[in-house]
Amino acid sequence: MAKGETAIPKAPAARILLSGGAKRVSASAVDAFVRVLEERAFHISERALQLAKHSGRVTIQREDIEMAVRR
């Protein structure tokens, strides 16, 4: 990805913040929210991959994601 490009689009992230009850959301708040979501998603995907490999699989399954989130 190019610098400044994110895997999670900003508009849906802003909608999530607004659906949480915010009346207005600044651009910097959306940027920070996206950054946190991507960081968390990256860690979950790393852990899910470890769990899949530990089970002798190369495919991440729903259970791997659910277990990764719980840890």
N, CA, C and O atoms as CSV, one atom per row, in Angstrom:
chain,resi,resn,atom,element,x,y,z
A,1,MET,N,N,0.838,-1.182,0.000
A,1,MET,CA,C,0.000,0.000,0.000
A,1,MET,C,C,0.886,1.249,0.000
A,1,MET,O,O,1.960,1.266,0.600
A,2,ALA,N,N,0.428,2.253,-0.661
A,2,ALA,CA,C,1.150,3.513,-0.706
A,2,ALA,C,C,1.029,4.228,0.636
A,2,ALA,O,O,0.112,3.974,1.417
A,3,LYS,N,N,1.974,5.124,0.881
A,3,LYS,CA,C,1.949,5.879,2.129
A,3,LYS,C,C,0.631,6.649,2.249
A,3,LYS,O,O,0.192,7.291,1.295
A,4,GLY,N,N,0.020,6.580,3.398
A,4,GLY,CA,C,-1.245,7.258,3.623
A,4,GLY,C,C,-2.459,6.450,3.213
A,4,GLY,O,O,-3.591,6.825,3.518
A,5,GLU,N,N,-2.230,5.334,2.517
A,5,GLU,CA,C,-3.328,4.473,2.082
A,5,GLU,C,C,-3.653,3.490,3.202
A,5,GLU,O,O,-2.759,2.983,3.879
A,6,THR,N,N,-4.929,3.232,3.382
A,6,THR,CA,C,-5.340,2.311,4.441
A,6,THR,C,C,-6.131,1.151,3.858
A,6,THR,O,O,-6.736,1.260,2.792
A,7,ALA,N,N,-6.111,0.037,4.582
A,7,ALA,CA,C,-6.879,-1.131,4.150
A,7,ALA,C,C,-8.362,-0.954,4.466
A,7,ALA,O,O,-9.223,-1.517,3.790
A,8,ILE,N,N,-8.644,-0.174,5.491
A,8,ILE,CA,C,-10.027,0.078,5.899
A,8,ILE,C,C,-10.423,1.462,5.391
A,8,ILE,O,O,-9.785,2.452,5.748
A,9,PRO,N,N,-11.464,1.545,4.566
A,9,PRO,CA,C,-11.889,2.849,4.048
A,9,PRO,C,C,-12.359,3.779,5.176
A,9,PRO,O,O,-12.938,3.338,6.169
A,10,LYS,N,N,-12.096,5.055,4.995
A,10,LYS,CA,C,-12.421,6.033,6.042
A,10,LYS,C,C,-13.924,6.284,6.195
A,10,LYS,O,O,-14.404,6.487,7.310
A,11,ALA,N,N,-14.664,6.273,5.096
A,11,ALA,CA,C,-16.102,6.572,5.183
A,11,ALA,C,C,-16.844,5.555,6.057
A,11,ALA,O,O,-17.620,5.962,6.922
A,12,PRO,N,N,-16.633,4.250,5.863
A,12,PRO,CA,C,-17.307,3.298,6.751
A,12,PRO,C,C,-16.856,3.445,8.215
A,12,PRO,O,O,-17.653,3.263,9.135
A,13,ALA,N,N,-15.591,3.770,8.418
A,13,ALA,CA,C,-15.101,3.972,9.790
A,13,ALA,C,C,-15.815,5.168,10.429
A,13,ALA,O,O,-16.197,5.123,11.598
A,14,ALA,N,N,-15.987,6.223,9.655
A,14,ALA,CA,C,-16.704,7.396,10.169
A,14,ALA,C,C,-18.148,7.038,10.498
A,14,ALA,O,O,-18.690,7.494,11.504
A,15,ARG,N,N,-18.775,6.213,9.643
A,15,ARG,CA,C,-20.156,5.793,9.915
A,15,ARG,C,C,-20.246,4.984,11.203
A,15,ARG,O,O,-21.220,5.101,11.947
A,16,ILE,N,N,-19.237,4.168,11.467
A,16,ILE,CA,C,-19.227,3.398,12.722
A,16,ILE,C,C,-19.185,4.349,13.908
A,16,ILE,O,O,-19.930,4.179,14.872
A,17,LEU,N,N,-18.314,5.349,13.837
A,17,LEU,CA,C,-18.237,6.327,14.923
A,17,LEU,C,C,-19.560,7.071,15.091
A,17,LEU,O,O,-20.013,7.295,16.214
A,18,LEU,N,N,-20.171,7.450,13.982
A,18,LEU,CA,C,-21.450,8.169,14.049
A,18,LEU,C,C,-22.558,7.270,14.583
A,18,LEU,O,O,-23.431,7.733,15.317
A,19,SER,N,N,-22.528,5.997,14.224
A,19,SER,CA,C,-23.568,5.083,14.710
A,19,SER,C,C,-23.423,4.831,16.206
A,19,SER,O,O,-24.359,4.367,16.858
A,20,GLY,N,N,-22.250,5.138,16.741
A,20,GLY,CA,C,-22.038,5.016,18.178
A,20,GLY,C,C,-22.620,6.177,18.959
A,20,GLY,O,O,-22.577,6.195,20.189
A,21,GLY,N,N,-23.167,7.152,18.234
A,21,GLY,CA,C,-23.842,8.250,18.905
A,21,GLY,C,C,-23.199,9.613,18.710
A,21,GLY,O,O,-23.764,10.622,19.132
A,22,ALA,N,N,-22.025,9.666,18.076
A,22,ALA,CA,C,-21.380,10.957,17.844
A,22,ALA,C,C,-22.192,11.771,16.843
A,22,ALA,O,O,-22.704,11.230,15.862
A,23,LYS,N,N,-22.307,13.065,17.095
A,23,LYS,CA,C,-23.023,13.927,16.156
A,23,LYS,C,C,-22.095,14.383,15.028
A,23,LYS,O,O,-22.521,14.540,13.884
A,24,ARG,N,N,-20.821,14.592,15.369
A,24,ARG,CA,C,-19.828,14.985,14.379
A,24,ARG,C,C,-18.522,14.285,14.712
A,24,ARG,O,O,-18.244,13.989,15.874
A,25,VAL,N,N,-17.721,14.021,13.685
A,25,VAL,CA,C,-16.438,13.338,13.871
A,25,VAL,C,C,-15.399,14.053,13.017
A,25,VAL,O,O,-15.607,14.254,11.820
A,26,SER,N,N,-14.288,14.437,13.625
A,26,SER,CA,C,-13.240,15.125,12.878
A,26,SER,C,C,-12.475,14.150,11.999
A,26,SER,O,O,-12.462,12.944,12.248
A,27,ALA,N,N,-11.847,14.684,10.983
A,27,ALA,CA,C,-11.043,13.856,10.075
A,27,ALA,C,C,-9.903,13.179,10.830
A,27,ALA,O,O,-9.576,12.025,10.553
A,28,SER,N,N,-9.302,13.881,11.771
A,28,SER,CA,C,-8.192,13.282,12.532
A,28,SER,C,C,-8.686,12.155,13.434
A,28,SER,O,O,-7.958,11.195,13.685
A,29,ALA,N,N,-9.920,12.269,13.922
A,29,ALA,CA,C,-10.488,11.194,14.744
A,29,ALA,C,C,-10.735,9.955,13.886
A,29,ALA,O,O,-10.490,8.834,14.332
A,30,VAL,N,N,-11.212,10.147,12.677
A,30,VAL,CA,C,-11.434,9.022,11.756
A,30,VAL,C,C,-10.098,8.370,11.428
A,30,VAL,O,O,-9.990,7.144,11.422
A,31,ASP,N,N,-9.077,9.183,11.153
A,31,ASP,CA,C,-7.742,8.644,10.868
A,31,ASP,C,C,-7.219,7.805,12.028
A,31,ASP,O,O,-6.690,6.713,11.823
A,32,ALA,N,N,-7.369,8.315,13.237
A,32,ALA,CA,C,-6.910,7.588,14.420
A,32,ALA,C,C,-7.693,6.291,14.605
A,32,ALA,O,O,-7.116,5.256,14.939
A,33,PHE,N,N,-9.006,6.348,14.389
A,33,PHE,CA,C,-9.856,5.175,14.529
A,33,PHE,C,C,-9.456,4.099,13.525
A,33,PHE,O,O,-9.352,2.925,13.877
A,34,VAL,N,N,-9.233,4.499,12.281
A,34,VAL,CA,C,-8.811,3.560,11.241
A,34,VAL,C,C,-7.469,2.936,11.615
A,34,VAL,O,O,-7.284,1.727,11.477
A,35,ARG,N,N,-6.543,3.753,12.084
A,35,ARG,CA,C,-5.220,3.256,12.484
A,35,ARG,C,C,-5.338,2.208,13.596
A,35,ARG,O,O,-4.673,1.173,13.546
A,36,VAL,N,N,-6.174,2.473,14.588
A,36,VAL,CA,C,-6.375,1.528,15.692
A,36,VAL,C,C,-7.032,0.246,15.195
A,36,VAL,O,O,-6.618,-0.850,15.573
A,37,LEU,N,N,-8.059,0.376,14.346
A,37,LEU,CA,C,-8.738,-0.805,13.802
A,37,LEU,C,C,-7.776,-1.672,13.001
A,37,LEU,O,O,-7.776,-2.895,13.141
A,38,GLU,N,N,-6.959,-1.045,12.162
A,38,GLU,CA,C,-6.013,-1.803,11.353
A,38,GLU,C,C,-4.956,-2.487,12.215
A,38,GLU,O,O,-4.585,-3.632,11.956
A,39,GLU,N,N,-4.478,-1.790,13.229
A,39,GLU,CA,C,-3.491,-2.378,14.131
A,39,GLU,C,C,-4.073,-3.595,14.846
A,39,GLU,O,O,-3.434,-4.644,14.929
A,40,ARG,N,N,-5.275,-3.445,15.354
A,40,ARG,CA,C,-5.950,-4.552,16.051
A,40,ARG,C,C,-6.202,-5.718,15.091
A,40,ARG,O,O,-5.968,-6.875,15.440
A,41,ALA,N,N,-6.676,-5.412,13.894
A,41,ALA,CA,C,-6.945,-6.455,12.897
A,41,ALA,C,C,-5.666,-7.192,12.525
A,41,ALA,O,O,-5.682,-8.410,12.343
A,42,PHE,N,N,-4.559,-6.465,12.409
A,42,PHE,CA,C,-3.281,-7.091,12.083
A,42,PHE,C,C,-2.872,-8.083,13.170
A,42,PHE,O,O,-2.441,-9.196,12.866
A,43,HIS,N,N,-3.004,-7.684,14.431
A,43,HIS,CA,C,-2.640,-8.572,15.538
A,43,HIS,C,C,-3.555,-9.799,15.596
A,43,HIS,O,O,-3.093,-10.906,15.875
A,44,ILE,N,N,-4.832,-9.605,15.337
A,44,ILE,CA,C,-5.766,-10.734,15.317
A,44,ILE,C,C,-5.391,-11.688,14.189
A,44,ILE,O,O,-5.399,-12.905,14.377
A,45,SER,N,N,-5.065,-11.149,13.025
A,45,SER,CA,C,-4.709,-12.022,11.899
A,45,SER,C,C,-3.414,-12.779,12.167
A,45,SER,O,O,-3.293,-13.944,11.788
A,46,GLU,N,N,-2.450,-12.139,12.813
A,46,GLU,CA,C,-1.204,-12.832,13.171
A,46,GLU,C,C,-1.487,-13.998,14.114
A,46,GLU,O,O,-1.002,-15.111,13.907
A,47,ARG,N,N,-2.272,-13.732,15.143
A,47,ARG,CA,C,-2.599,-14.761,16.132
A,47,ARG,C,C,-3.425,-15.881,15.491
A,47,ARG,O,O,-3.192,-17.056,15.777
A,48,ALA,N,N,-4.378,-15.537,14.639
A,48,ALA,CA,C,-5.194,-16.541,13.963
A,48,ALA,C,C,-4.330,-17.436,13.078
A,48,ALA,O,O,-4.562,-18.642,13.005
A,49,LEU,N,N,-3.348,-16.862,12.414
A,49,LEU,CA,C,-2.444,-17.657,11.587
A,49,LEU,C,C,-1.623,-18.613,12.453
A,49,LEU,O,O,-1.417,-19.767,12.078
A,50,GLN,N,N,-1.160,-18.144,13.594
A,50,GLN,CA,C,-0.434,-19.024,14.519
A,50,GLN,C,C,-1.306,-20.194,14.949
A,50,GLN,O,O,-0.840,-21.333,14.998
A,51,LEU,N,N,-2.559,-19.922,15.258
A,51,LEU,CA,C,-3.482,-20.974,15.682
A,51,LEU,C,C,-3.735,-21.976,14.562
A,51,LEU,O,O,-3.781,-23.182,14.804
A,52,ALA,N,N,-3.898,-21.485,13.342
A,52,ALA,CA,C,-4.119,-22.377,12.199
A,52,ALA,C,C,-2.893,-23.264,11.981
A,52,ALA,O,O,-3.026,-24.472,11.784
A,53,LYS,N,N,-1.708,-22.668,12.017
A,53,LYS,CA,C,-0.475,-23.440,11.825
A,53,LYS,C,C,-0.307,-24.479,12.927
A,53,LYS,O,O,0.110,-25.608,12.670
A,54,HIS,N,N,-0.635,-24.090,14.153
A,54,HIS,CA,C,-0.532,-25.017,15.279
A,54,HIS,C,C,-1.446,-26.228,15.071
A,54,HIS,O,O,-1.151,-27.333,15.526
A,55,SER,N,N,-2.553,-25.997,14.381
A,55,SER,CA,C,-3.502,-27.080,14.092
A,55,SER,C,C,-3.148,-27.827,12.808
A,55,SER,O,O,-3.893,-28.705,12.375
A,56,GLY,N,N,-2.014,-27.482,12.198
A,56,GLY,CA,C,-1.577,-28.163,10.992
A,56,GLY,C,C,-2.282,-27.699,9.731
A,56,GLY,O,O,-2.330,-28.428,8.741
A,57,ARG,N,N,-2.834,-26.482,9.760
A,57,ARG,CA,C,-3.557,-25.954,8.608
A,57,ARG,C,C,-2.865,-24.711,8.077
A,57,ARG,O,O,-2.123,-24.043,8.796
A,58,VAL,N,N,-3.114,-24.412,6.819
A,58,VAL,CA,C,-2.631,-23.165,6.236
A,58,VAL,C,C,-3.786,-22.181,6.033
A,58,VAL,O,O,-3.566,-21.013,5.715
A,59,THR,N,N,-5.002,-22.658,6.217
A,59,THR,CA,C,-6.190,-21.826,6.045
A,59,THR,C,C,-6.694,-21.357,7.400
A,59,THR,O,O,-6.929,-22.164,8.299
A,60,ILE,N,N,-6.858,-20.047,7.538
A,60,ILE,CA,C,-7.440,-19.494,8.765
A,60,ILE,C,C,-8.942,-19.728,8.704
A,60,ILE,O,O,-9.594,-19.423,7.706
A,61,GLN,N,N,-9.481,-20.277,9.793
A,61,GLN,CA,C,-10.912,-20.555,9.871
A,61,GLN,C,C,-11.565,-19.651,10.911
A,61,GLN,O,O,-10.891,-18.991,11.702
A,62,ARG,N,N,-12.893,-19.640,10.887
A,62,ARG,CA,C,-13.667,-18.808,11.815
A,62,ARG,C,C,-13.233,-19.022,13.255
A,62,ARG,O,O,-13.085,-18.062,14.011
A,63,GLU,N,N,-13.031,-20.261,13.633
A,63,GLU,CA,C,-12.653,-20.587,15.004
A,63,GLU,C,C,-11.315,-19.951,15.387
A,63,GLU,O,O,-11.122,-19.539,16.531
A,64,ASP,N,N,-10.392,-19.875,14.420
A,64,ASP,CA,C,-9.094,-19.253,14.681
A,64,ASP,C,C,-9.270,-17.765,14.997
A,64,ASP,O,O,-8.644,-17.234,15.914
A,65,ILE,N,N,-10.127,-17.112,14.228
A,65,ILE,CA,C,-10.392,-15.688,14.467
A,65,ILE,C,C,-11.031,-15.508,15.838
A,65,ILE,O,O,-10.620,-14.641,16.609
A,66,GLU,N,N,-12.029,-16.321,16.141
A,66,GLU,CA,C,-12.722,-16.195,17.422
A,66,GLU,C,C,-11.778,-16.427,18.594
A,66,GLU,O,O,-11.843,-15.710,19.592
A,67,MET,N,N,-10.905,-17.417,18.482
A,67,MET,CA,C,-9.929,-17.686,19.545
A,67,MET,C,C,-8.920,-16.539,19.653
A,67,MET,O,O,-8.539,-16.143,20.754
A,68,ALA,N,N,-8.496,-16.014,18.513
A,68,ALA,CA,C,-7.522,-14.920,18.510
A,68,ALA,C,C,-8.082,-13.671,19.179
A,68,ALA,O,O,-7.351,-12.940,19.847
A,69,VAL,N,N,-9.362,-13.429,19.003
A,69,VAL,CA,C,-9.990,-12.259,19.614
A,69,VAL,C,C,-10.083,-12.425,21.122
A,69,VAL,O,O,-9.939,-11.452,21.863
A,70,ARG,N,N,-10.321,-13.641,21.581
A,70,ARG,CA,C,-10.471,-13.900,23.023
A,70,ARG,C,C,-9.160,-13.756,23.775
A,70,ARG,O,O,-9.176,-13.549,24.988
A,71,ARG,N,N,-8.035,-13.858,23.102
A,71,ARG,CA,C,-6.735,-13.800,23.797
A,71,ARG,C,C,-6.186,-12.417,23.859
A,71,ARG,O,O,-5.105,-12.206,24.409
